[in-house]
């Protein structure tokens, strides 16, 4: 699955990843961001995710663009063994696109176009 982050340059975009637990045991995942641009993505609520039995939870993933080029990373959710149950390892591809640039400031200046 690919999660796309689209926004303005230097803006922070937040996406949610929903995890469901159909089993009767609690699942615990360790979330890790890896890849070329992993430093531009973050998990503001921490790296440990707990999904209680027969419930669902969401993970917030934040991206702040620093460059015009697309950023790429991978979100890995690796299950921890809790009470003898392991969940599947989950991977999500994270990609970004800058679709707008806001000027920081506008300067006006006057000068002759040429001199004889």
Buried (B, 14 or more C-beta within 10 A) or exposed (E): EEBEBBBEBEBEBEBEBEBEBEEEBBBBBEBEBEBEBBEBBBBEBEEEBBBEEEEEBEBEBBBBBEEEEEBBBBBBBBBBEEEEBEBEEBEBEBBBBBEEEEEEEEEEEEEEEEEE
